[in-house]
Amino acid sequence: MNVDFSFVSKHYAARTHEKMKEVLMDPSGIGPSIHYYMIRGGSSQRNITVWEPGTISNEYIKTYGHYHVGKLDETYWIIHGEGVALLQKLALDSTGKMIPDAVEEFRAIVVKTGDKIYMPEGYGHLVANTGATYFATADDSPVNFEEKDPVSLPGHADYQLVRQMRGFAYYVIEHEGKPALKKNTRYKDIKVADFGGLPVL
């Protein structure tokens, strides 16, 4: 078996609390030093992501969230735990650029071990860990190992719009011991929404 070991040092990446403050419902909330960890393998080996359990000012620990750049879709396989995936597609202006605060379609999907989620091209997505244990997924997103800061701004993803709006159109929060959604008031327009059976506060 021939294996290229030249990028092994770049396989591991972690998202820090400091970085996640940019998209938290409460940036001053107390959380773990690392929110989630990635082993980056790319489309051929898969990428493995592991979330810490818990909440920060009632918001479940989540991924940063991003929009795909270009004709890119993605599949997530839930390996362990329970979570909620958020998918949203922004409206476009007359030049075809995404409008940061206008959502064409929003979806919340409750997931558990054994489930699979398809992220269509043009959609932003993030996943929150709503369980009491680690939450773990595999995905088939491509990886460019030449990137200087791969955990911050992968070449296939746009994080800037998520940072600008401080998260997605809804936050996944704990309410009476169960997941619920809370509107992010920075978004002005949400045309279609499917909350996946979750209460909206």
N, C-alpha and C positions, 0 to 999 in steps of 0.2 A: 504494500500500500504506500503510495507516494502522497505525503501531506506537506503542504507549505506552512512552515511554522513562523514565517517572517512577521506575521501580524498578531501573534499570540498576545503580545503585550498590550495591544489595542482592543482586545476582546472585551475586557471588563470596563464598565462605565457606571457611574452612580450619580443620582440627582440629589443635590444637597438641599437642606432646608433653606439656606440663603438664596439659592436660585428659585426655589418654589414660592418664596414670598411674593414674587411678581404676579402670581396667578391665584393666590389664596383668597378666599372670602374675607378672612381677617389676617392681613400680613403680619400683625403683631402677635398672633397666636403662637403658643409654644408647641413645638413638634420635635420629632427625632432629627438627629444631625443628617441622616440620610433617609429620604422618603422611599426610594426604590432603586434597585440594582439591575443592570443589564449585562448579559453575556451576548456580545454581538457576533453572530455567525453569518448573517446575510441570508439571501434567498436559498442558498444551497444547504447550509447547516441549520438554518433557523436562528432567530434571536430569542433568548430566554429572558423574561423580566420577572422580578420578584418584588412585591410591594410589602412594606411593613404594615401591620394592622394598627388601627387606632384612628383617632380624630384630632383635628386641630381647630379649637373653638367650634366644635360640633361638626366640622366638615371632614368627611372621610378622606383618608390619604389617597391621592390620585396621581396619575401621570400629568405631566405639564400640559399636554394637548398640542396638536398641530394640524395644519392642513397639508394635504399632499400637493406637491408641485408637479404639473404635467399629467400625463396619462398613467397614473399609478393607482392601483387598488391594492388591497392587503387583506389577509385573513389572520385572525387571532384564534388560537386553540386554548381553551381554559384547562390548565393542567391541575390546578389545586385551588380550592377556596370558593368564595362567593364575592360577586362584585356587581357593579352597574357600569355599563358602557354608554357613553354619550356620543352621538353622531350629530353633526350639524352641517348644513350647506348654506353658505352665505349667498345673499342676493348679489347680482352683478350690476355695475353701472353701464352706461352706454358704450364705454370703451372695452367692456369685458373684465374690468377689475372688480375684485370682491369688495363689497361695502361692509366695513368692520362691524357695524351695529345693526345690520339688517339680515335676519335669518329667513331663508326660503323654507327650510325644513329642519326640524329638531326631532331627535328620537332618543329615548332612554330605553335601554335593554337590560333587564336583570339576567345575570349569568351565573353559572355554577360549574363545578368540575365536570368535564366531558362535553361542554357546549362549544360551539364554534360561532364566531362573529365575522361577517364579511363587511369590510370597509370599502365602499365604492369610490371610484376616482372622483375628485372634486369635493369630497366630504372631509371635514375636520373630525378628529376623534380623540377622546381620552377615556381612561378606565379608572374607576375608584374601587378600592378594597373595602367592602362592607361587612366582611366576616371577622371572626375573632382570631383567625390565624393568618399566616402569610397567604398572599394571593399570588399565583404564578401563571404565566402564559407563555406560549410559543407563538412566533409570528414569522411571516415570510417577507418582511420588508427588506429591500436591498440595503447594503452598507458600503460606504466608501471609506476604506481604511486609511486613505491619504489625508483625510480631514484633520486639521490641527486640533479642533475641539469637538470630537464626534458627538459627545453627549449634549452639547449645547445647541448646535445648529446643523443637523445632518443635511446634506445637499438635496435630499429628496423631500424635505419638509420645510414648511413656513411656520415659525413660532411667533413671528412679530405681531401678527394680528391677534393672537391669543393673549400675548403680553399687553398689547394696547387696550384690550377690553377686560383685562384682569380675570381671565378665565372664559368659560363657555357661557351660554345664555342662562344656564341653571347650574347651581352648585348641588352636589349630592351630600346631604346632611343627615345626621342622626336625629330622629324625632320619636320619642317614646320607645327607644330601643330598636327602632327599625329605620331603614333608609327612606328618605323623602327628598323632594326637590325644592330648592329655594331660588327664586328669580334673581338673576344678576341685572340690576336696574340700569346698568350702562347700555344694555341693548334696547333699542327704540322700537323695533318691529320684529315680530315672529309670526310668519304667515301660517305655517302648519306645524303642529306639535303633537307627538305621540309620547305620552309619559310612561308607557309600559306598565300601567297599573299603579305607579307610585303616587302617593299624595303630593300635592304641590302646596307649599305654605306661603 
